[in-house]
Every structure is written in C-alpha cells, then in structure tokens.
Amino acid sequence: MAHEMIRTINASEHQIQCAIVEWARLTPINVGKTTMGKIGDYLIKNANEGKRSFSLAKKMKKEGLTSGVSDMFFAFPINIGKLNKFICPTPGLWIEVKSKKGKLSESQKIWIERMRYIGYQCVVINTVEEGMQAIKNYLGMRL
C-alpha cells in the first residue's frame, strides 16, 4: 500500500504577520454604507521582538519598549455591548502571533490579561487564517 507524503508548512511568526498585513492592506472596512479605509490603515506592528545591542535595548526601554506587548494592534474601536446603560466601546484588538511551536511567555500572558481587563479584545493566533478570522470576527464581518 502506497503512502502519500503530506508536506506540512510551519510558517514563522514573521511570515504569518507579513501575510496578514498584505491581506489587511487590500481589505476594506465598511461601516454601513461608509468605507473607513482598509484594515491595514489601522493595523500596527509592535517592534518588541528581536535581538539588539545592550545600548539600543536600553535606549528603546527609555522610549517605552515594554516586555510582553502583543505583536500587532488593530486600532479600530467598536461598540460591542452595554455596561451600566452606557455604550461600552472596545478600543481595539491586540494580536499575539505564535508559530505552531511557539508558546506565550509569562510577560505576554500578563500583558494579555491586563489588556482584557481594561476592555481590549486579545487573541493568540498560529496561522494566517486565524489572524484574518480574528479581525473579521472583531469587526463582525460576514464570512
């Protein structure tokens, strides 16, 4: 009996983020009959990862670099519910990208917990499709 080999592609975090950004730059946000630009107009990359010299790392920390901050932020507030009779806007969506083998660090877990506590939505994704779906779900876009 012949066995077919199935090739599994394990994309890196970089590859996943690049593909999400490429999709986001092409995908419009429609609110009612109004187009609010493209998803990519509101999608921000956080440059938290990477190896740096000691002096550059020190400089960046002085400028506000914070351990654990999620990889991407979708800065598009939406109203998703009511709290004490007032509309409760969700100020944005934090996206943490992990490769299939990647695991959240303790500082990343703390960041996500803090952001959820103050009203942000947060997701951890492992694939391009999960990232696109998370943004679509956040916006309430039809699939």
C-alpha positions in Angstrom: 0.0 0.0 0.0 1.5 3.3 -1.0 1.5 6.1 1.5 1.2 9.7 0.3 3.5 12.1 1.9 1.8 15.3 3.1 4.1 18.3 3.4 3.3 20.5 6.4 4.4 24.0 6.2 5.1 25.6 9.6 5.2 29.3 8.9 7.3 31.5 11.1 5.8 34.4 13.1 7.3 36.8 10.6 5.7 35.0 7.6 2.3 34.9 9.3 2.5 38.6 10.2 3.6 39.6 6.7 0.7 37.7 5.1 -1.9 39.2 7.5 -0.6 42.7 6.7 -0.7 42.0 3.0 -4.3 40.9 3.3 -5.2 43.8 5.6 -3.8 46.4 3.1 -6.2 45.1 0.5 -9.4 44.6 2.6 -11.8 47.4 3.1 -13.7 48.2 6.3 -17.3 49.0 5.6 -19.5 50.5 8.3 -23.0 50.7 6.9 -22.6 52.3 3.6 -19.4 54.1 4.6 -15.9 52.7 3.7 -13.5 53.5 6.5 -10.4 52.7 4.5 -8.6 49.4 4.6 -8.0 47.2 7.6 -4.3 47.8 7.0 -4.8 51.5 7.7 -5.4 50.6 11.4 -3.1 47.6 11.8 0.1 48.5 13.7 3.2 46.3 14.2 4.9 46.4 17.6 8.6 46.1 17.3 9.1 44.3 20.6 11.0 41.2 19.4 14.4 40.8 18.0 18.0 40.9 19.3 19.6 44.2 20.0 22.8 45.6 21.3 22.7 46.4 25.0 22.8 50.2 24.3 20.0 50.0 21.8 17.9 47.9 24.1 18.5 50.4 26.9 17.5 53.3 24.6 14.4 51.6 23.4 13.3 50.8 27.0 13.7 54.5 27.9 11.4 55.2 24.9 8.7 52.9 26.2 9.6 49.4 24.9 7.7 47.1 27.2 8.2 43.3 27.6 5.2 41.2 26.7 3.3 43.6 24.5 1.5 41.8 21.7 2.9 41.7 18.2 0.1 43.6 16.4 -2.6 46.1 17.4 -5.7 46.7 15.4 -6.6 50.3 16.4 -10.2 50.4 15.3 -12.7 50.9 18.2 -16.1 49.2 18.0 -19.2 49.2 20.2 -20.0 45.6 21.2 -22.2 45.9 24.2 -23.6 47.9 27.1 -22.3 48.4 30.6 -24.4 50.2 33.2 -26.7 51.6 30.5 -23.8 53.2 28.6 -22.4 52.0 25.3 -19.1 50.2 26.1 -16.7 50.6 23.2 -14.0 48.1 22.7 -10.9 50.2 21.9 -9.1 47.7 19.8 -7.8 44.2 19.2 -4.4 43.0 20.3 -3.0 40.1 18.2 -0.2 37.9 19.5 1.3 35.8 16.7 2.9 32.4 17.6 4.3 29.8 15.3 2.9 26.3 15.7 5.7 25.5 18.2 5.7 28.9 19.9 4.5 29.4 23.5 3.4 32.6 25.3 6.0 34.0 27.7 4.9 34.9 31.2 5.1 38.7 30.3 2.9 38.1 27.3 0.3 36.3 29.4 0.3 39.2 31.9 0.0 41.8 29.0 -3.0 40.0 27.5 -4.7 39.6 30.9 -4.2 43.4 31.6 -5.5 44.4 28.2 -8.6 42.2 28.5 -9.2 43.6 32.0 -9.4 47.2 30.7 -11.6 46.3 27.7 -9.5 45.3 24.8 -10.0 42.1 22.8 -7.0 39.9 22.6 -6.2 36.9 20.5 -3.3 34.5 20.1 -3.1 33.1 16.6 -1.0 30.4 15.0 -1.8 30.8 11.3 -2.6 33.5 8.7 -6.2 32.2 8.5 -6.7 32.5 12.3 -5.4 36.1 12.1 -7.7 37.1 9.3 -10.6 35.4 11.0 -9.9 37.2 14.3 -10.0 40.6 12.6 -13.2 39.7 10.7 -14.8 38.4 13.9 -13.8 41.6 15.8 -15.4 43.7 13.0 -18.4 41.5 12.7 -17.7 41.0 9.0 -19.6 38.4 7.1 -17.6 35.4 6.3 
